[in-house]
Amino acid sequence: MNHLVLFEQKQVRRAWHEESWWFVITDVIAALTDSASPSGYLKDMRRRDPELGGLFKGGGQIATPLALKIVTSGGPQKLLCWNAEGLLRLIQSIPSPKAEPFKRWLAKVGYERLQEIENPELAARRMREIYRQKGYSEAWIEKRMRGIAVRDELTDEWKKRGVKEQTEYAILTAEISKATFGMTPSEYRDHKALTQPGDNLRDHMTDLELIFTMLGEASTTEIARNTDAQGFPRNKQAARQGGTVAGNARKELERKSRRKVSTPENFKEIPESRRRLRDGQQDDPL
């Protein structure tokens, strides 16, 4: 069931690829057009919209659709899929009344994005509101937002120092996490029983877990900057050192408090009363 999602009350198959969901294109077309031949409808769309057709050939800034293995009633087979950004572009070319709500939503999101470019504080406010709607406490949200800023500062520093995005960023992040908590992010996800590919580990951390994550990343930034670490190998060393700073602090707190910082609980499993108590409606433990 993790590979199915409802779209306009119809099932759309999907696959997890390169850290994001990719959706079967003909399933989306069938949901929005009621076409008896979604593949033929797609062919007509590509002919009517040359720009869209070019995206299928690898042109433009949007990722090219890919043939990915999808589980079907007849067994696994490769079907043409696109990521969320690609699907939103596809929807713009569908002249169906069912697509109109999505087009209006796209216009609204585009307008909000322009507002955020002019005033970045709006993006932060909207993010805070999303977390509030999910039930997070104000104290937790404050730490999460601060953690995002600390993370951005670290990745900006890595970029300046010749670290390649995605793969090398992931390796360095794993080094910090392992030195801080004794677990890589993937191991931490298992520790918290986060089985959904799209679950964000940090959205399931407690206040203390967020604090020590920030300490590890902020320490790494400081070490890389002050030692002028250049390239991947030296930044990997800085990541280990920064994580060790946070790891030593975590162990000292655990020794004195006689309680583990890392918890197997995730946000969805924590009772509301305990979440409020732990995540901010009392004085912070540090």
Secondary structure in CASP SS format (residue, H / E / C, confidence):
PFRMAT SS
TARGET T0000
AUTHOR 0000-0000-0000
METHOD secondary structure of the structure
MODEL  1
M C 1.00
N C 1.00
H C 1.00
L E 1.00
V E 1.00
L E 1.00
F E 1.00
E C 1.00
Q C 1.00
K E 1.00
Q E 1.00
V E 1.00
R E 1.00
R E 1.00
A E 1.00
W E 1.00
H E 1.00
E C 1.00
E C 1.00
S E 1.00
W E 1.00
W E 1.00
F E 1.00
V E 1.00
I H 1.00
T H 1.00
D H 1.00
V H 1.00
I H 1.00
A H 1.00
A H 1.00
L H 1.00
T H 1.00
D C 1.00
S C 1.00
A C 1.00
S C 1.00
P H 1.00
S H 1.00
G H 1.00
Y H 1.00
L H 1.00
K H 1.00
D H 1.00
M H 1.00
R H 1.00
R H 1.00
R H 1.00
D C 1.00
P H 1.00
E H 1.00
L H 1.00
G H 1.00
G H 1.00
L H 1.00
F H 1.00
K C 1.00
G C 1.00
G C 1.00
G C 1.00
Q C 1.00
I C 1.00
A C 1.00
T C 1.00
P C 1.00
L E 1.00
A E 1.00
L E 1.00
K E 1.00
I E 1.00
V C 1.00
T C 1.00
S C 1.00
G C 1.00
G C 1.00
P C 1.00
Q E 1.00
K E 1.00
L E 1.00
L E 1.00
C E 1.00
W E 1.00
N E 1.00
A H 1.00
E H 1.00
G H 1.00
L H 1.00
L H 1.00
R H 1.00
L H 1.00
I H 1.00
Q H 1.00
S C 1.00
I C 1.00
P C 1.00
S C 1.00
P H 1.00
K H 1.00
A H 1.00
E H 1.00
P H 1.00
F H 1.00
K H 1.00
R H 1.00
W H 1.00
L H 1.00
A H 1.00
K H 1.00
V H 1.00
G H 1.00
Y H 1.00
E H 1.00
R H 1.00
L H 1.00
Q H 1.00
E H 1.00
I H 1.00
E H 1.00
N C 1.00
P C 1.00
E H 1.00
L H 1.00
A H 1.00
A H 1.00
R H 1.00
R H 1.00
M H 1.00
R H 1.00
E H 1.00
I H 1.00
Y H 1.00
R H 1.00
Q H 1.00
K H 1.00
G C 1.00
Y C 1.00
S C 1.00
E H 1.00
A H 1.00
W H 1.00
I H 1.00
E H 1.00
K H 1.00
R H 1.00
M H 1.00
R H 1.00
G H 1.00
I H 1.00
A H 1.00
V H 1.00
R H 1.00
D H 1.00
E H 1.00
L H 1.00
T H 1.00
D H 1.00
E H 1.00
W H 1.00
K H 1.00
K H 1.00
R C 1.00
G C 1.00
V C 1.00
K C 1.00
E C 1.00
Q C 1.00
T H 1.00
E H 1.00
Y H 1.00
A H 1.00
I H 1.00
L H 1.00
T H 1.00
A H 1.00
E H 1.00
I H 1.00
S H 1.00
K H 1.00
A H 1.00
T H 1.00
F H 1.00
G C 1.00
M C 1.00
T C 1.00
P H 1.00
S H 1.00
E H 1.00
Y H 1.00
R H 1.00
D H 1.00
H H 1.00
K C 1.00
A C 1.00
L C 1.00
T C 1.00
Q C 1.00
P C 1.00
G C 1.00
D C 1.00
N C 1.00
L H 1.00
R H 1.00
D H 1.00
H H 1.00
M C 1.00
T C 1.00
D H 1.00
L H 1.00
E H 1.00
L H 1.00
I H 1.00
F H 1.00
T H 1.00
M H 1.00
L H 1.00
G H 1.00
E H 1.00
A H 1.00
S H 1.00
T H 1.00
T H 1.00
E H 1.00
I H 1.00
A H 1.00
R H 1.00
N H 1.00
T C 1.00
D C 1.00
A C 1.00
Q C 1.00
G H 1.00
F H 1.00
P H 1.00
R H 1.00
N H 1.00
K H 1.00
Q H 1.00
A H 1.00
A H 1.00
R H 1.00
Q H 1.00
G H 1.00
G H 1.00
T H 1.00
V H 1.00
A H 1.00
G H 1.00
N H 1.00
A H 1.00
R H 1.00
K H 1.00
E H 1.00
L H 1.00
E H 1.00
R H 1.00
K H 1.00
S H 1.00
R C 1.00
R C 1.00
K C 1.00
V C 1.00
S C 1.00
T C 1.00
P C 1.00
E C 1.00
N C 1.00
F H 1.00
K H 1.00
E H 1.00
I C 1.00
P C 1.00
E H 1.00
S H 1.00
R H 1.00
R H 1.00
R H 1.00
L H 1.00
R H 1.00
D C 1.00
G C 1.00
Q C 1.00
Q C 1.00
D C 1.00
D C 1.00
P C 1.00
L C 1.00
END
